[in-house]
Amino acid sequence: RDRIFVNAPGVDASVFYERKDAAGYVKNLGISAPYVLYLGNSNPHKNVDGLLKAYVSLPENLRAGRRLVLAGVGDYAAPAGIDPGAYIKLSTVSSADLPFL
């Protein structure tokens, strides 16, 4: 009855690895390091509103110098009262660009 299951990593290490050229790529997107990345769609079950509200509620010293980047969220519109300067929205991200984020 005892069985061992091995789950392979959900990330392809031949594609997703530290890239020395990533800094220039993210800078062209208006992103400066360090940043907090959300990568996914904005369907209601993802609760992007909750993530954004939690992020802006953090003390300033924790947010200082760390922008929230919402990538792949399509036409997502932040809830009323959220400062648009609190985050960077990348509506779509191509598969080729993902490793650079």
FENPELIN-V254339 format. One record per backbone hydrogen bond with DSSP energy under -1.0 kcal/mol. CO is the residue of the C=O (numbers start at 1). NH is the residue of the N-H. If there is no record, write none. Layout:
# FENPELIN-V254339
co: (CO:CO)
nh: (NH:NH)
This chain:
# FENPELIN-V254339
co: (12:12:19:21:22:23:24:26:27:36:38:43:44:47:48:49:50:51:52:53:55:59:59:60:63:67:68:69:70:71:73:79:83:88:90:91:94:97:98)
nh: (15:16:22:25:26:27:28:31:30:69:71:46:47:51:52:53:54:55:56:57:58:62:63:64:66:36:88:38:90:40:76:82:86:70:72:74:98:100:101)
